[in-house]
Amino acid sequence: MMEEMSPLALGVVGSLLAGAMTAVGASPVLLGQIPSRATRDLALGFAAGVMLAASFFSLIIPALDAAGPASRTTRHRRLSSARQSCWESAPWHG
């Protein structure tokens, strides 16, 4: 059935399905009581971690692989230099 649908129809069906699942996921919040601050903080922290992991594994690692081995030594030198300058400018560093 899916093979016979046009790309536009597949996009519409996919968008409707994603919207429906968003509504299902939001229903406990909309229909239930307001979650405590600790629960909200936990959920926000989890979401932030998921987004950081997604950006790292989807964007940074493929970009480093595409850069190739020639850029690794330059990148290592730049990171070491940046790390050293941050350490020297830190308020706790004498």
Residue pairs with C-beta under 8 A, 6 or more apart in sequence:
2 10
5 13
29 35
35 43
64 75
67 75
87 93
